[in-house]
Amino acid sequence: MKKIKIQQHNIKNIELVLPQFNLNYNQEFPEIHDKKIKRIKEHLGFSKHFICDQETYASDLAIDALKNIFKNFDSKKLDALIVISPSPDFLAPSMSFLIHQKLNLHNDLIMIDKFGFCTSITQGIFEAFTILNNENINNVAIVYTSVINKKINDTNFFMYSSDSACAILIEKANVYHKCTYAEQNFSDCTLKETLPMTCYKEGINELKINNDIFFNFTQEKLPIFFDLFLDDGNTPDFYLLHSPNKFTYFQLISKLNIEKNKIPSVFAFEKFGFLNANSIMFDLFLNQHLLGRKLLLMTQGASISLNAITLEIHKNTKINLNFLNQGNNNAKRN
Protein backbone atom coordinates (compact mmCIF):
# COMPACT_ATOMS: atom_id res chain seq x y z
CA MET A 1 0.00 0.00 0.00
CA LYS A 2 1.23 3.49 -0.93
CA LYS A 3 0.46 5.89 1.90
CA ILE A 4 0.78 9.49 0.83
CA LYS A 5 1.74 12.13 3.39
CA ILE A 6 0.36 15.49 2.35
CA GLN A 7 -0.18 18.95 3.81
CA GLN A 8 -3.60 19.21 5.40
CA HIS A 9 -5.43 22.43 4.66
CA ASN A 10 -8.28 24.09 6.54
CA ILE A 11 -11.84 22.89 6.00
CA LYS A 12 -13.77 26.09 6.69
CA ASN A 13 -17.38 25.31 5.81
CA ILE A 14 -19.46 22.24 4.92
CA GLU A 15 -22.94 22.79 3.47
CA LEU A 16 -25.32 19.84 3.08
CA VAL A 17 -28.52 19.80 1.04
CA LEU A 18 -31.42 17.35 0.89
CA PRO A 19 -34.56 17.60 -1.22
CA GLN A 20 -37.46 18.42 1.06
CA PHE A 21 -39.69 15.61 -0.25
CA ASN A 22 -39.33 12.23 1.47
CA LEU A 23 -41.09 8.86 1.46
CA ASN A 24 -41.45 6.39 4.31
CA TYR A 25 -41.97 2.63 4.05
CA ASN A 26 -45.72 2.79 4.45
CA GLN A 27 -46.04 5.31 1.61
CA GLU A 28 -43.63 3.38 -0.59
CA PHE A 29 -45.05 -0.09 0.03
CA PRO A 30 -48.67 0.14 1.26
CA GLU A 31 -49.20 -3.51 0.39
CA ILE A 32 -46.55 -4.78 2.86
CA HIS A 33 -47.68 -5.91 6.31
CA ASP A 34 -46.60 -3.72 9.26
CA LYS A 35 -44.65 -6.60 10.86
CA LYS A 36 -42.51 -7.02 7.75
CA ILE A 37 -41.94 -3.27 7.52
CA LYS A 38 -40.77 -3.33 11.15
CA ARG A 39 -38.24 -6.07 10.32
CA ILE A 40 -36.98 -4.10 7.31
CA LYS A 41 -36.50 -1.01 9.47
CA GLU A 42 -34.55 -2.99 12.05
CA HIS A 43 -32.32 -4.49 9.34
CA LEU A 44 -31.59 -1.30 7.39
CA GLY A 45 -31.76 1.13 10.32
CA PHE A 46 -33.98 3.84 8.85
CA SER A 47 -37.57 4.46 7.82
CA LYS A 48 -37.54 7.07 5.03
CA HIS A 49 -35.49 8.46 2.18
CA PHE A 50 -35.28 11.82 0.39
CA ILE A 51 -35.78 12.12 -3.37
CA CYS A 52 -35.82 14.90 -5.93
CA ASP A 53 -38.89 15.64 -7.99
CA GLN A 54 -39.01 15.36 -11.77
CA GLU A 55 -37.67 18.87 -12.31
CA THR A 56 -34.74 18.77 -9.85
CA TYR A 57 -31.34 17.44 -10.89
CA ALA A 58 -27.81 17.12 -9.54
CA SER A 59 -26.78 20.64 -10.61
CA ASP A 60 -29.75 22.12 -8.70
CA LEU A 61 -28.66 20.50 -5.43
CA ALA A 62 -25.03 21.50 -6.05
CA ILE A 63 -25.98 25.11 -6.78
CA ASP A 64 -28.02 25.33 -3.59
CA ALA A 65 -25.11 23.95 -1.51
CA LEU A 66 -22.67 26.44 -3.07
CA LYS A 67 -25.08 29.34 -2.59
CA ASN A 68 -24.97 28.58 1.12
CA ILE A 69 -21.14 28.57 1.02
CA PHE A 70 -21.15 31.97 -0.71
CA LYS A 71 -23.37 33.56 1.95
CA ASN A 72 -20.25 33.90 4.10
CA PHE A 73 -17.50 33.71 1.47
CA ASP A 74 -16.81 35.91 -1.56
CA SER A 75 -17.06 33.67 -4.64
CA LYS A 76 -14.46 35.90 -6.39
CA LYS A 77 -11.87 34.49 -3.95
CA LEU A 78 -12.53 30.91 -5.06
CA ASP A 79 -9.59 29.59 -7.11
CA ALA A 80 -10.77 26.09 -8.01
CA LEU A 81 -14.00 24.10 -8.08
CA ILE A 82 -14.11 20.29 -8.08
CA VAL A 83 -17.51 18.87 -9.05
CA ILE A 84 -18.10 15.14 -8.56
CA SER A 85 -21.29 13.22 -9.33
CA PRO A 86 -22.51 9.74 -10.30
CA SER A 87 -25.53 11.42 -11.95
CA PRO A 88 -24.56 14.49 -14.00
CA ASP A 89 -27.40 16.36 -15.68
CA PHE A 90 -25.86 15.78 -19.12
CA LEU A 91 -22.84 14.22 -20.79
CA ALA A 92 -22.26 17.69 -22.22
CA PRO A 93 -22.11 20.44 -21.14
CA SER A 94 -20.33 19.45 -17.96
CA MET A 95 -21.75 20.09 -14.49
CA SER A 96 -19.14 22.70 -13.59
CA PHE A 97 -20.20 24.90 -16.50
CA LEU A 98 -23.87 24.65 -15.54
CA ILE A 99 -22.94 25.69 -12.00
CA HIS A 100 -20.54 28.40 -13.25
CA GLN A 101 -23.25 29.97 -15.41
CA LYS A 102 -26.02 29.80 -12.82
CA LEU A 103 -23.88 31.32 -10.04
CA ASN A 104 -22.11 33.80 -12.36
CA LEU A 105 -18.67 32.69 -11.18
CA HIS A 106 -15.52 34.47 -12.36
CA ASN A 107 -13.77 33.46 -15.57
CA ASP A 108 -10.38 32.61 -14.03
CA LEU A 109 -11.84 29.80 -11.93
CA ILE A 110 -10.16 26.40 -12.41
CA MET A 111 -12.91 23.79 -12.85
CA ILE A 112 -12.58 20.01 -12.60
CA ASP A 113 -15.41 17.57 -13.35
CA LYS A 114 -15.29 13.97 -12.12
CA PHE A 115 -17.66 11.02 -12.28
CA GLY A 116 -17.65 9.13 -8.99
CA PHE A 117 -19.46 7.02 -6.43
CA CYS A 118 -18.95 6.37 -2.72
CA THR A 119 -15.22 7.07 -2.42
CA SER A 120 -15.53 10.51 -4.03
CA ILE A 121 -15.58 12.76 -0.94
CA THR A 122 -12.27 11.44 0.41
CA GLN A 123 -10.75 11.49 -3.09
CA GLY A 124 -11.99 15.04 -3.58
CA ILE A 125 -10.47 16.23 -0.29
CA PHE A 126 -7.12 14.66 -1.24
CA GLU A 127 -7.24 16.33 -4.67
CA ALA A 128 -8.16 19.70 -3.13
CA PHE A 129 -5.22 19.45 -0.69
CA THR A 130 -2.91 18.70 -3.63
CA ILE A 131 -4.16 21.71 -5.60
CA LEU A 132 -3.80 23.98 -2.55
CA ASN A 133 -0.10 23.14 -2.36
CA ASN A 134 0.34 25.38 -5.43
CA GLU A 135 1.53 28.90 -4.71
CA ASN A 136 -1.32 30.82 -6.37
CA ILE A 137 -4.20 28.68 -5.08
CA ASN A 138 -5.76 29.75 -1.76
CA ASN A 139 -9.36 28.48 -1.76
CA VAL A 140 -10.90 25.35 -3.28
CA ALA A 141 -14.49 24.09 -3.15
CA ILE A 142 -15.53 20.46 -3.60
CA VAL A 143 -19.10 19.55 -4.48
CA TYR A 144 -20.49 16.03 -4.47
CA THR A 145 -24.05 15.84 -5.76
CA SER A 146 -26.17 12.76 -6.45
CA VAL A 147 -29.66 12.13 -7.83
CA ILE A 148 -29.12 8.48 -8.74
CA ASN A 149 -32.73 7.66 -7.85
CA LYS A 150 -33.70 8.90 -11.30
CA LYS A 151 -31.84 5.88 -12.72
CA ILE A 152 -32.89 3.23 -10.17
CA ASN A 153 -35.74 0.82 -10.84
CA ASP A 154 -34.78 -1.81 -8.27
CA THR A 155 -37.36 -1.54 -5.46
CA ASN A 156 -35.01 -2.38 -2.57
CA PHE A 157 -32.15 -0.13 -3.71
CA PHE A 158 -34.52 2.76 -4.47
CA MET A 159 -36.11 2.53 -1.03
CA TYR A 160 -32.96 3.24 0.94
CA SER A 161 -31.19 5.63 -1.46
CA SER A 162 -31.44 9.40 -0.91
CA ASP A 163 -30.55 12.27 -3.23
CA SER A 164 -28.22 14.86 -1.70
CA ALA A 165 -25.43 17.38 -2.19
CA CYS A 166 -22.42 18.45 -0.14
CA ALA A 167 -20.20 21.49 -0.72
CA ILE A 168 -16.89 21.78 1.16
CA LEU A 169 -14.84 24.99 1.26
CA ILE A 170 -11.12 24.45 1.93
CA GLU A 171 -8.63 27.26 2.60
CA LYS A 172 -4.84 27.10 2.32
CA ALA A 173 -3.21 26.46 5.70
CA ASN A 174 -0.31 28.63 6.84
CA VAL A 175 0.98 26.09 9.37
CA TYR A 176 2.31 22.75 8.15
CA HIS A 177 0.31 19.78 9.38
CA LYS A 178 0.42 16.50 7.51
CA CYS A 179 -2.34 13.99 6.91
CA THR A 180 -2.28 10.54 5.33
CA TYR A 181 -4.17 9.27 2.28
CA ALA A 182 -4.27 5.82 0.69
CA GLU A 183 -6.32 4.12 -2.02
CA GLN A 184 -6.66 0.64 -3.50
CA ASN A 185 -8.72 -0.29 -6.57
CA PHE A 186 -9.83 -3.77 -7.63
CA SER A 187 -11.19 -4.28 -11.14
CA ASP A 188 -11.84 -8.02 -10.72
CA CYS A 189 -15.61 -7.56 -10.69
CA THR A 190 -15.95 -4.51 -12.92
CA LEU A 191 -18.96 -4.83 -15.29
CA LYS A 192 -20.31 -7.57 -13.01
CA GLU A 193 -20.62 -5.68 -9.72
CA THR A 194 -21.76 -2.51 -11.52
CA LEU A 195 -23.61 -3.36 -14.71
CA PRO A 196 -22.78 -1.13 -17.69
CA MET A 197 -25.21 1.77 -18.04
CA THR A 198 -25.65 3.14 -21.54
CA CYS A 199 -23.59 6.09 -22.76
CA TYR A 200 -21.73 5.85 -26.08
CA LYS A 201 -21.61 2.07 -25.88
CA GLU A 202 -24.80 0.07 -25.64
CA GLY A 203 -25.93 -0.76 -22.12
CA ILE A 204 -28.94 -0.70 -19.82
CA ASN A 205 -30.69 2.59 -19.09
CA GLU A 206 -30.65 2.26 -15.30
CA LEU A 207 -28.17 1.98 -12.46
CA LYS A 208 -27.74 -1.62 -11.31
CA ILE A 209 -25.24 -2.82 -8.73
CA ASN A 210 -24.83 -6.41 -7.61
CA ASN A 211 -24.85 -5.84 -3.85
CA ASP A 212 -23.88 -9.45 -3.07
CA ILE A 213 -20.61 -9.08 -5.01
CA PHE A 214 -19.94 -5.68 -3.43
CA PHE A 215 -20.70 -6.84 0.13
CA ASN A 216 -18.63 -10.05 -0.06
CA PHE A 217 -15.68 -8.39 -1.77
CA THR A 218 -15.45 -5.47 0.65
CA GLN A 219 -15.91 -7.72 3.68
CA GLU A 220 -12.83 -9.60 2.49
CA LYS A 221 -10.63 -6.72 1.30
CA LEU A 222 -11.49 -3.83 3.62
CA PRO A 223 -10.04 -5.35 6.84
CA ILE A 224 -6.72 -5.92 5.03
CA PHE A 225 -6.74 -2.34 3.73
CA PHE A 226 -7.63 -1.05 7.21
CA ASP A 227 -4.79 -2.91 8.95
CA LEU A 228 -2.22 -1.76 6.36
CA PHE A 229 -3.35 1.84 6.66
CA LEU A 230 -2.90 1.82 10.45
CA ASP A 231 0.23 -0.33 10.64
CA ASP A 232 2.36 2.68 11.65
CA GLY A 233 0.50 2.83 14.99
CA ASN A 234 -0.92 6.30 14.28
CA THR A 235 -4.37 5.54 15.70
CA PRO A 236 -7.18 8.10 15.26
CA ASP A 237 -9.53 9.25 18.01
CA PHE A 238 -12.65 8.41 15.99
CA TYR A 239 -13.62 6.54 12.83
CA LEU A 240 -16.12 7.74 10.23
CA LEU A 241 -16.91 4.78 7.98
CA HIS A 242 -19.04 5.03 4.88
CA SER A 243 -21.87 2.49 4.83
CA PRO A 244 -25.30 2.22 3.15
CA ASN A 245 -27.25 0.76 6.10
CA LYS A 246 -27.19 -0.50 9.66
CA PHE A 247 -26.52 -4.17 8.84
CA THR A 248 -23.51 -3.45 6.61
CA TYR A 249 -22.11 -0.86 9.02
CA PHE A 250 -22.03 -3.10 12.06
CA GLN A 251 -20.72 -6.04 10.04
CA LEU A 252 -17.76 -3.81 9.12
CA ILE A 253 -17.26 -2.60 12.69
CA SER A 254 -17.13 -6.20 13.84
CA LYS A 255 -14.69 -7.21 11.08
CA LEU A 256 -12.40 -4.26 11.79
CA ASN A 257 -12.54 -4.71 15.59
CA ILE A 258 -13.25 -1.04 16.20
CA GLU A 259 -14.27 -0.10 19.73
CA LYS A 260 -17.79 1.32 19.94
CA ASN A 261 -16.58 4.40 21.83
CA LYS A 262 -14.59 5.35 18.70
CA ILE A 263 -17.55 5.49 16.30
CA PRO A 264 -20.34 8.11 16.05
CA SER A 265 -23.22 7.96 18.50
CA VAL A 266 -25.74 8.92 15.77
CA PHE A 267 -25.62 7.69 12.17
CA ALA A 268 -26.73 9.50 9.04
CA PHE A 269 -28.39 6.41 7.57
CA GLU A 270 -30.75 6.31 10.58
CA LYS A 271 -32.19 9.72 9.72
CA PHE A 272 -31.61 10.23 6.01
CA GLY A 273 -31.14 6.85 4.31
CA PHE A 274 -28.19 5.99 2.06
CA LEU A 275 -26.47 9.20 0.93
CA ASN A 276 -23.81 7.75 -1.37
CA ALA A 277 -20.43 9.49 -0.86
CA ASN A 278 -22.03 12.21 1.26
CA SER A 279 -22.85 9.82 4.12
CA ILE A 280 -19.57 10.60 5.93
CA MET A 281 -20.20 14.37 5.90
CA PHE A 282 -23.75 13.83 7.18
CA ASP A 283 -22.29 11.65 9.96
CA LEU A 284 -20.01 14.54 10.88
CA PHE A 285 -22.96 16.97 10.86
CA LEU A 286 -24.82 14.75 13.36
CA ASN A 287 -21.72 14.31 15.53
CA GLN A 288 -20.14 17.77 15.64
CA HIS A 289 -18.50 16.98 18.96
CA LEU A 290 -15.94 15.11 16.82
CA LEU A 291 -14.63 18.39 15.39
CA GLY A 292 -11.14 19.12 16.64
CA ARG A 293 -10.37 15.41 17.08
CA LYS A 294 -8.17 13.21 14.90
CA LEU A 295 -10.49 11.39 12.50
CA LEU A 296 -10.11 8.57 10.04
CA LEU A 297 -12.50 8.74 7.09
CA MET A 298 -12.75 5.44 5.23
CA THR A 299 -14.94 4.59 2.26
CA GLN A 300 -15.64 1.78 -0.15
CA GLY A 301 -17.22 2.27 -3.55
CA ALA A 302 -18.55 0.60 -6.65
CA SER A 303 -16.34 -1.33 -9.05
CA ILE A 304 -14.55 -1.78 -6.32
CA SER A 305 -12.49 1.00 -4.68
CA LEU A 306 -11.26 1.51 -1.11
CA ASN A 307 -9.73 4.66 0.34
CA ALA A 308 -9.00 6.43 3.60
CA ILE A 309 -7.73 9.78 4.83
CA THR A 310 -6.80 11.10 8.27
CA LEU A 311 -8.10 14.56 9.12
CA GLU A 312 -8.28 17.01 11.99
CA ILE A 313 -11.14 19.39 11.22
CA HIS A 314 -11.13 22.56 13.32
CA LYS A 315 -13.78 22.69 16.04
CA ASN A 316 -15.05 26.03 14.65
CA THR A 317 -15.77 24.62 11.20
CA LYS A 318 -19.33 25.47 10.11
CA ILE A 319 -21.51 22.49 9.14
CA ASN A 320 -25.10 23.16 8.08
CA LEU A 321 -27.98 21.17 6.60
CA ASN A 322 -30.66 22.76 4.43
CA PHE A 323 -33.68 21.32 2.63
CA LEU A 324 -34.35 22.34 -0.96
CA ASN A 325 -37.93 23.31 -1.73
CA GLN A 326 -39.24 21.71 -4.93
CA GLY A 327 -42.12 22.82 -7.08
CA ASN A 328 -43.30 19.32 -8.00
CA ASN A 329 -43.60 16.63 -5.34
CA ASN A 330 -44.47 13.91 -7.84
CA ALA A 331 -41.04 12.46 -7.15
CA LYS A 332 -41.60 8.72 -6.88
CA ARG A 333 -39.92 6.61 -9.55
CA ASN A 334 -38.52 9.41 -11.71
Secondary structure as UniProt FT lines:
FT   STRAND          4..7
FT   STRAND          10..19
FT   STRAND          22..24
FT   HELIX           25..28
FT   TURN            30..31
FT   HELIX           34..44
FT   STRAND          48..50
FT   TURN            54..55
FT   HELIX           58..69
FT   TURN            70..71
FT   HELIX           75..77
FT   STRAND          80..85
FT   HELIX           95..103
FT   TURN            107..108
FT   STRAND          110..115
FT   TURN            118..119
FT   HELIX           120..132
FT   TURN            135..136
FT   STRAND          139..146
FT   HELIX           148..151
FT   HELIX           155..160
FT   STRAND          164..171
FT   STRAND          178..185
FT   TURN            188..192
FT   HELIX           211..229
FT   TURN            230..232
FT   STRAND          238..241
FT   HELIX           246..256
FT   HELIX           260..262
FT   HELIX           268..272
FT   HELIX           276..278
FT   HELIX           279..286
FT   HELIX           288..290
FT   TURN            291..292
FT   STRAND          294..301
FT   TURN            302..304
FT   STRAND          305..312
FT   TURN            315..316
FT   STRAND          318..324
FT   TURN            332..333
//
